[in-house]
């Protein structure tokens, strides 16, 4: 019953048979050519990008950064219940 309904629906939509595969996938390329493309992208794009990122982090770590002074605002760390081990008073 479901097969008949599906075939009639596909005829109404103008499809004689369901599409097999994904038309935009990498399977459209030859297997070896696609692997070669991704290998070259890895060596010539990804690895240099990682190296530049590592250099950036290293150069930024050489600079001394001043930490802002901690301000003890009265609305922070409000304790309404005592600690289980007692207060530190």
Buried (B, 14 or more C-beta within 10 A) or exposed (E): EEEEEEEEEEEEEEEEEEEEEEEEEEEEEEEEEBEEEEEEEEEEEEEEEEEEEEEEEEEEEEEEEEEEEEEEEEEEEEEEEEEEEEEEE
